């Protein structure tokens, strides 16, 4: 009947299984137990399974290789692709200063990251949506309006609206989905400009493994600066009958990449948006 013994591979000369166990050989004595403490910490011998029988010693298999290196390489690759995307959209003022070449570079960098990250499954990773996200790029802003391909106030040096930071605040329990926009409204001299924060409140729902639908509820404005003591006020909602067909009050977008600090989405009109956790 065959017995099982483990023999460590070392750089010492090999010893025949039929020879005596000389002091120069690193084999374990027959039927002895393996004491891992006996190995020096600087040595990491690999173990092979050997079947001892009357026919001699036959090597069966080495331990299966570890794939931890592949996981590290994949993680490094995604980190590198994230950095490439962030570099492509930096200096574009959230997309307001983007030209056609900038749009193509940002889109290509996003596609590489999306391919490396794989399909997003929000049913399993919904908790990653939770939090306050800062918009760092929107291809829609290249149209020079805050609404992108949808109706929205125009921006520019000759116009009185200056865009500040833009955030999305998502609560996965209450299903609240708020777009928070900081703006500065110009005023005629000698009056100072007016700083304000507009919160566009929505509710959201999942309509697919990676797709989200948001439904508009209300807009609240809070003044800042010298007028910060004023209470927030709610803007009247445009009746649905007067709402243009292109502005239905709801929208859909797909989350194409998501991790703990970066989110990439593509809107129902092709808008590419990049967010980082705030």
C-alpha positions as CSV (number, residue, x, y, z in Angstrom):
1,X,0.0,0.0,0.0
2,X,1.4,3.4,-1.0
3,X,2.1,6.0,1.6
4,X,2.2,9.8,1.1
5,X,5.1,11.9,2.0
6,X,6.0,15.6,1.1
7,X,9.4,16.5,-0.1
8,X,10.5,20.1,-0.3
9,X,12.3,21.4,-3.4
10,X,15.5,23.2,-2.6
11,X,18.7,24.2,-4.4
12,X,20.6,21.3,-2.8
13,X,21.7,18.4,-5.1
14,X,19.0,15.8,-5.6
15,X,19.2,12.6,-3.6
16,X,18.0,9.2,-4.8
17,X,15.1,7.7,-3.0
18,X,17.0,4.5,-2.7
19,X,20.1,6.0,-1.2
20,X,20.7,6.6,2.5
21,X,19.7,9.9,3.9
22,X,23.0,11.7,4.0
23,X,23.5,14.9,5.9
24,X,23.9,16.8,2.6
25,X,20.4,15.8,1.4
26,X,17.4,17.9,2.3
27,X,14.9,15.1,2.2
28,X,12.7,14.4,5.2
29,X,13.1,11.1,6.9
30,X,10.5,8.5,6.0
31,X,7.2,8.8,7.9
32,X,8.5,12.0,9.7
33,X,6.1,14.9,10.1
34,X,6.7,18.3,8.5
35,X,7.8,21.0,11.0
36,X,7.3,24.3,9.2
37,X,9.2,26.1,12.1
38,X,12.3,24.2,11.1
39,X,12.6,26.1,7.8
40,X,14.6,29.3,7.8
41,X,12.4,32.4,7.2
42,X,14.5,33.3,4.2
43,X,13.7,30.1,2.5
44,X,10.4,29.4,0.8
45,X,10.7,25.8,-0.5
46,X,7.7,24.6,-2.6
47,X,6.1,21.3,-1.8
48,X,5.3,18.5,-4.2
49,X,3.1,15.5,-3.5
50,X,5.1,12.2,-3.8
51,X,3.5,8.7,-3.7
52,X,5.9,6.1,-2.2
53,X,5.3,2.6,-3.5
54,X,7.3,-0.5,-4.4
55,X,7.6,1.0,-7.9
56,X,9.5,3.9,-6.6
57,X,8.8,7.6,-6.0
58,X,6.4,9.3,-8.5
59,X,5.7,13.0,-8.5
60,X,2.0,13.6,-8.9
61,X,1.5,17.3,-9.0
62,X,2.8,20.6,-7.8
63,X,0.4,22.9,-5.9
64,X,-1.8,25.0,-8.2
65,X,-0.3,28.4,-9.0
66,X,-1.6,31.5,-7.2
67,X,-3.5,34.0,-9.2
68,X,-3.0,36.8,-6.8
69,X,-0.5,38.4,-9.2
70,X,-3.2,38.5,-11.9
71,X,-5.5,40.3,-9.5
72,X,-2.9,42.8,-8.6
73,X,-2.1,43.4,-12.3
74,X,-5.8,43.9,-13.0
75,X,-6.1,46.4,-10.1
76,X,-3.0,48.2,-11.3
77,X,-4.4,48.4,-14.8
78,X,-7.7,49.9,-13.7
79,X,-5.9,52.4,-11.5
80,X,-3.8,53.4,-14.5
81,X,-6.9,53.7,-16.7
82,X,-8.7,55.8,-14.1
83,X,-5.7,58.2,-14.0
84,X,-5.7,58.4,-17.8
85,X,-9.4,59.4,-17.8
86,X,-9.0,62.0,-15.0
87,X,-6.0,63.4,-16.9
88,X,-8.1,63.6,-20.1
89,X,-10.9,65.7,-18.4
90,X,-8.7,67.9,-16.2
91,X,-8.5,71.5,-17.2
92,X,-11.8,71.4,-19.2
93,X,-13.9,73.2,-16.5
94,X,-16.2,70.3,-16.2
95,X,-16.6,70.1,-20.0
96,X,-17.5,73.8,-20.6
97,X,-14.1,74.4,-22.2
98,X,-14.0,71.1,-24.2
99,X,-13.5,71.1,-27.9
100,X,-14.1,68.3,-30.3
101,X,-10.7,66.8,-29.8
102,X,-11.1,66.9,-26.0
103,X,-14.5,65.2,-26.3
104,X,-13.0,62.4,-28.4
105,X,-10.1,61.9,-25.9
106,X,-12.3,61.8,-22.9
107,X,-14.7,59.3,-24.6
108,X,-11.9,57.0,-25.6
109,X,-10.4,57.0,-22.1
110,X,-13.8,56.3,-20.6
111,X,-14.4,53.4,-23.0
112,X,-11.1,51.8,-22.0
113,X,-12.0,52.1,-18.3
114,X,-15.5,50.7,-18.9
115,X,-14.1,47.7,-20.8
116,X,-11.6,46.9,-18.0
117,X,-14.1,47.3,-15.2
118,X,-16.7,45.0,-16.8
119,X,-20.5,45.2,-16.6
120,X,-21.9,47.1,-13.6
121,X,-24.5,45.2,-11.5
122,X,-26.3,47.7,-9.3
123,X,-28.5,45.1,-7.8
124,X,-25.4,43.8,-6.1
125,X,-23.4,47.0,-5.8
126,X,-26.2,49.5,-5.0
127,X,-24.4,50.6,-1.8
128,X,-21.6,52.0,-3.9
129,X,-24.0,54.7,-5.2
130,X,-24.5,56.0,-1.7
131,X,-23.0,59.4,-1.0
132,X,-22.2,62.8,-2.4
133,X,-20.5,62.8,-5.8
134,X,-18.8,65.7,-7.4
135,X,-19.1,66.1,-11.2
136,X,-15.7,66.7,-12.8
137,X,-16.7,66.3,-16.4
138,X,-19.8,66.3,-18.6
139,X,-19.7,66.1,-22.4
140,X,-23.1,67.9,-22.4
141,X,-21.5,71.1,-21.1
142,X,-19.6,71.5,-24.4
143,X,-22.9,72.8,-25.8
144,X,-22.3,75.9,-23.6
145,X,-25.6,75.4,-21.7
146,X,-26.1,74.0,-18.2
147,X,-28.8,71.7,-19.6
148,X,-26.6,70.1,-22.2
149,X,-28.7,68.6,-25.0
150,X,-31.7,69.5,-22.8
151,X,-33.0,73.0,-22.4
152,X,-31.0,75.0,-19.9
153,X,-29.6,78.4,-19.1
154,X,-26.6,79.4,-21.3
155,X,-23.2,80.2,-19.9
156,X,-20.4,82.4,-21.1
157,X,-18.5,85.6,-20.4
158,X,-21.2,87.8,-21.8
159,X,-24.0,86.1,-19.8
160,X,-24.8,86.6,-16.1
161,X,-24.6,82.9,-15.0
162,X,-21.3,81.4,-13.8
163,X,-21.3,77.7,-13.0
164,X,-19.7,76.6,-9.8
165,X,-19.4,73.1,-8.3
166,X,-21.9,70.4,-9.3
167,X,-22.8,67.5,-7.1
168,X,-25.1,64.5,-7.0
169,X,-26.4,63.4,-3.6
170,X,-27.7,59.9,-3.6
171,X,-29.6,58.1,-0.8
172,X,-30.2,54.5,-1.6
173,X,-32.7,54.0,1.3
174,X,-35.0,57.0,0.6
175,X,-34.3,56.8,-3.2
176,X,-33.5,60.5,-3.1
177,X,-31.4,61.7,-6.0
178,X,-30.5,65.4,-5.8
179,X,-28.5,67.4,-8.4
180,X,-26.9,70.3,-6.5
181,X,-25.6,73.2,-8.6
182,X,-23.6,76.2,-7.3
183,X,-24.1,79.2,-9.5
184,X,-23.2,82.9,-9.4
185,X,-25.7,85.3,-10.9
186,X,-24.3,88.6,-12.3
187,X,-25.8,91.9,-11.2
188,X,-25.6,95.4,-12.6
189,X,-23.0,97.7,-11.2
190,X,-22.6,98.6,-8.3
191,X,-24.3,95.6,-6.9
192,X,-22.3,92.5,-6.1
193,X,-23.0,89.2,-7.9
194,X,-25.4,86.8,-6.2
195,X,-24.2,83.4,-5.1
196,X,-26.8,80.6,-4.8
197,X,-27.1,76.9,-4.6
198,X,-29.9,75.2,-6.5
199,X,-31.0,71.7,-5.5
200,X,-33.0,69.8,-8.1
201,X,-34.7,67.0,-6.1
202,X,-35.5,63.7,-7.8
203,X,-36.5,60.2,-6.9
204,X,-34.7,57.3,-8.6
205,X,-35.4,53.7,-9.4
206,X,-33.4,50.9,-11.0
207,X,-34.8,49.8,-14.4
208,X,-32.0,47.3,-15.2
209,X,-28.8,45.9,-13.9
210,X,-27.0,49.1,-14.6
211,X,-29.7,51.6,-15.6
212,X,-31.3,54.3,-13.5
213,X,-34.5,56.4,-14.0
214,X,-34.8,59.7,-12.2
215,X,-38.1,61.6,-11.8
216,X,-38.0,65.3,-11.0
217,X,-39.9,66.6,-8.0
218,X,-38.9,70.2,-7.1
219,X,-36.2,72.9,-7.3
220,X,-35.0,74.6,-4.1
221,X,-32.7,77.7,-4.1
222,X,-30.6,78.8,-1.2
223,X,-28.7,82.1,-1.3
224,X,-25.1,82.3,-0.1
225,X,-22.7,85.1,0.7
226,X,-24.2,88.3,2.0
227,X,-27.7,86.9,1.6
228,X,-27.0,83.6,3.3
229,X,-29.4,84.5,6.1
230,X,-32.4,84.3,3.7
231,X,-34.4,81.1,4.0
232,X,-34.4,78.7,1.0
233,X,-37.3,79.0,-1.4
234,X,-38.9,76.6,-3.8
235,X,-39.2,77.6,-7.5
236,X,-42.7,77.1,-9.0
237,X,-42.9,74.0,-11.1
238,X,-43.8,74.3,-14.7
239,X,-47.1,72.6,-15.4
240,X,-46.7,69.4,-17.5
241,X,-49.0,70.9,-20.1
242,X,-46.5,73.8,-20.7
243,X,-43.4,71.6,-20.4
244,X,-41.6,71.2,-23.8
245,X,-41.4,67.6,-25.1
246,X,-37.7,67.6,-24.7
247,X,-38.0,68.4,-21.0
248,X,-40.4,65.8,-19.5
249,X,-39.0,66.1,-15.9
250,X,-37.5,62.6,-15.9
251,X,-34.5,61.0,-17.5
252,X,-32.5,57.8,-17.7
253,X,-28.8,57.0,-17.6
254,X,-26.6,54.0,-17.4
255,X,-23.8,53.5,-14.9
256,X,-21.0,52.2,-17.0
257,X,-18.2,52.1,-14.4
258,X,-18.5,52.2,-10.6
259,X,-16.1,51.7,-7.6
260,X,-15.8,53.2,-4.2
261,X,-14.5,56.6,-5.4
262,X,-15.2,56.9,-9.2
263,X,-18.4,56.7,-11.2
264,X,-18.9,57.0,-15.0
265,X,-22.4,57.4,-16.5
266,X,-23.8,57.7,-20.0
267,X,-27.1,59.5,-20.4
268,X,-30.1,58.7,-22.6
269,X,-28.8,61.3,-25.1
270,X,-25.3,60.1,-25.1
271,X,-23.9,62.4,-22.4
272,X,-20.7,61.2,-20.8
273,X,-20.3,62.2,-17.1
274,X,-17.5,61.5,-14.7
275,X,-17.9,61.8,-10.9
276,X,-15.6,61.4,-8.0
277,X,-16.8,60.9,-4.4
278,X,-16.8,64.1,-2.5
